[in-house]
Amino acid sequence: MTEPALAATMKALIRDRYGPPEVLDIREIERPVPRDGEVLVRVHAASINDWDWGLLHEPTLPTVRRAPRVRILGSDIAGRVVAVGNGVQRFRAGDDVHGDLSRFGPDGWGGFAEYVCARESELVPKPAGMTFEQAAALPQAGQLAVQGLLAGGPLRPGLTLLINGGGGGVGTIGVQLAKPQGVEVTGVDRASKHEMMRRIGFDHVIDYESEDFTQNGRRYDLILDTKTNRSPSRYTGSLNPGGTYATVGGPRIRDLFRIALYGLWSRRVTGKAFRLVMLKQNKDLAYLNQRFDAGDLVPVIDGPYPLSEAREALRVIEDREVFGKVVVSP
Ligand SMILES: NC(=O)c1ccc[n+]([C@@H]2O[C@H](COP(=O)([O-])OP(=O)(O)OC[C@H]3O[C@@H](n4cnc5c(N)ncnc54)[C@H](OP(=O)(O)O)[C@@H]3O)[C@@H](O)[C@H]2O)c1
């Protein structure tokens, strides 16, 4: 391993138990050292995902251990490589990178800290024109957007798309990926975000507080859902013949399984597809970077918040409307 003189300790937002954001403390802890195949990254920005919020709280499955395995949350990071472990081929100190570190096990996550170790396979080079904050906003939300948009096959001009939760992380990226392909895009979110949503490309917007898009008689070729807050049959009437409903997530796991089960017979009976999109980490990040470099995509950032305010930033995603991605700068 090659390692320049670096401080032996670092600041990190860390917890020893499950609970609300108050269980997180900023502490000075030992800086990690990259192992074989890993690089050490000085984190310049990390975005907050719904998944971070979920991991904060005690799991409901009885088999899961009581002390959290992931003590430092934060999967989506952007920063500069400052040291490399043995066998690292693709990066060297000084390279700017970003990626999703949401692998399970004691070594995953860790982005809400000044330094984190990542496998080189979890990172791609950050485009020179992209800020660290923009780069941190892309990994999970961007790749869920790519993978969700393709759930019904390639996009084509004239395709009609509805994104439920259009003003959040996936929606603000998804619309920017779909518009250049000639897709007509409707976004559902609260009214306070509609101006921002129109600005980044949504053709039509619906306020979820005053209108139920499954009851207004309009139909779409593709529905991309980040909320999954209805029974599957409610979406069927909002799909055109041969259309696809794709969910990337929602607050209740059982609703996602219902979608998957419904999809097993729906295609045969109604000709409409229902898909549960499982994130494939770090598969499409290079593609997102190409779209950024082409000028198609500018991530919408809420923040950045300093690490000292990261607890409050975590509360933001629960308590108030978020515009795009919440970003922390350690
Ligand atoms: N499939 C996988 O493998 C995988 C992996 C990681 C994450 N995920 C999931 O993927 C999803 C990520 O979505 P995201 O990053 O876009 O989330 P997000 O940033 O939280 O955006 C969700 C948006 O939906 C809006 N919203 C709230 N209630 C709504 C309603 N009733 N109808 C329509 N919109 C509503 C929110 O606005 P407000 O400000 O009003 O709340 C917010 O703008 C999460 O559900 C996460 O759990 C899935």
PDBQT file of the ligand as one rigid body, heavy atoms in Angstrom, charges set to zero:
ROOT
HETATM    1  N1  LIG A 401     -35.172  -1.064  -5.396  1.00  0.00    +0.000 N 
HETATM    2  C1  LIG A 401     -34.037  -0.974  -4.749  1.00  0.00    +0.000 C 
HETATM    3  O1  LIG A 401     -33.164  -1.838  -4.831  1.00  0.00    +0.000 OA
HETATM    4  C2  LIG A 401     -33.797   0.257  -3.917  1.00  0.00    +0.000 A 
HETATM    5  C3  LIG A 401     -32.529   0.603  -3.449  1.00  0.00    +0.000 A 
HETATM    6  C4  LIG A 401     -32.390   1.790  -2.745  1.00  0.00    +0.000 A 
HETATM    7  C5  LIG A 401     -33.487   2.593  -2.503  1.00  0.00    +0.000 A 
HETATM    8  N2  LIG A 401     -34.710   2.213  -2.959  1.00  0.00    +0.000 N 
HETATM    9  C6  LIG A 401     -35.939   2.998  -2.789  1.00  0.00    +0.000 C 
HETATM   10  O2  LIG A 401     -36.073   3.834  -3.899  1.00  0.00    +0.000 OA
HETATM   11  C7  LIG A 401     -36.807   4.994  -3.539  1.00  0.00    +0.000 C 
HETATM   12  C8  LIG A 401     -35.952   6.190  -3.859  1.00  0.00    +0.000 C 
HETATM   13  O3  LIG A 401     -36.715   7.219  -4.317  1.00  0.00    +0.000 OA
HETATM   14  P1  LIG A 401     -36.180   8.680  -4.270  1.00  0.00    +0.000 P 
HETATM   15  O4  LIG A 401     -34.711   8.676  -4.013  1.00  0.00    +0.000 OA
HETATM   16  O5  LIG A 401     -36.660   9.409  -5.443  1.00  0.00    +0.000 OA
HETATM   17  O6  LIG A 401     -36.920   9.175  -2.950  1.00  0.00    +0.000 OA
HETATM   18  P2  LIG A 401     -37.123  10.669  -2.490  1.00  0.00    +0.000 P 
HETATM   19  O7  LIG A 401     -35.950  11.490  -2.857  1.00  0.00    +0.000 OA
HETATM   20  O8  LIG A 401     -37.548  10.593  -1.069  1.00  0.00    +0.000 OA
HETATM   21  O9  LIG A 401     -38.333  11.184  -3.398  1.00  0.00    +0.000 OA
HETATM   22  C9  LIG A 401     -39.646  10.778  -3.211  1.00  0.00    +0.000 C 
HETATM   23  C10 LIG A 401     -40.525  11.928  -3.624  1.00  0.00    +0.000 C 
HETATM   24  O10 LIG A 401     -41.886  11.511  -3.509  1.00  0.00    +0.000 OA
HETATM   25  C11 LIG A 401     -42.620  12.581  -2.937  1.00  0.00    +0.000 C 
HETATM   26  N3  LIG A 401     -43.841  12.085  -2.310  1.00  0.00    +0.000 N 
HETATM   27  C12 LIG A 401     -44.131  11.922  -0.981  1.00  0.00    +0.000 A 
HETATM   28  N4  LIG A 401     -45.364  11.425  -0.849  1.00  0.00    +0.000 NA
HETATM   29  C13 LIG A 401     -45.856  11.269  -2.093  1.00  0.00    +0.000 A 
HETATM   30  C14 LIG A 401     -47.103  10.807  -2.582  1.00  0.00    +0.000 A 
HETATM   31  N5  LIG A 401     -48.072  10.372  -1.772  1.00  0.00    +0.000 N 
HETATM   32  N6  LIG A 401     -47.289  10.783  -3.913  1.00  0.00    +0.000 NA
HETATM   33  C15 LIG A 401     -46.317  11.197  -4.759  1.00  0.00    +0.000 A 
HETATM   34  N7  LIG A 401     -45.117  11.665  -4.351  1.00  0.00    +0.000 NA
HETATM   35  C16 LIG A 401     -44.888  11.683  -3.031  1.00  0.00    +0.000 A 
HETATM   36  C17 LIG A 401     -41.642  13.175  -1.950  1.00  0.00    +0.000 C 
HETATM   37  O11 LIG A 401     -42.065  14.479  -1.633  1.00  0.00    +0.000 OA
HETATM   38  P3  LIG A 401     -42.294  15.025  -0.144  1.00  0.00    +0.000 P 
HETATM   39  O12 LIG A 401     -41.264  16.081   0.009  1.00  0.00    +0.000 OA
HETATM   40  O13 LIG A 401     -43.655  15.568  -0.214  1.00  0.00    +0.000 OA
HETATM   41  O14 LIG A 401     -42.154  13.894   0.816  1.00  0.00    +0.000 OA
HETATM   42  C18 LIG A 401     -40.351  13.150  -2.756  1.00  0.00    +0.000 C 
HETATM   43  O15 LIG A 401     -40.222  14.287  -3.575  1.00  0.00    +0.000 OA
HETATM   44  C19 LIG A 401     -37.082   4.892  -2.064  1.00  0.00    +0.000 C 
HETATM   45  O16 LIG A 401     -38.374   4.407  -1.861  1.00  0.00    +0.000 OA
HETATM   46  C20 LIG A 401     -36.039   3.866  -1.579  1.00  0.00    +0.000 C 
HETATM   47  O17 LIG A 401     -36.480   3.134  -0.469  1.00  0.00    +0.000 OA
HETATM   48  C21 LIG A 401     -34.866   1.075  -3.659  1.00  0.00    +0.000 A 
ENDROOT
TORSDOF 0
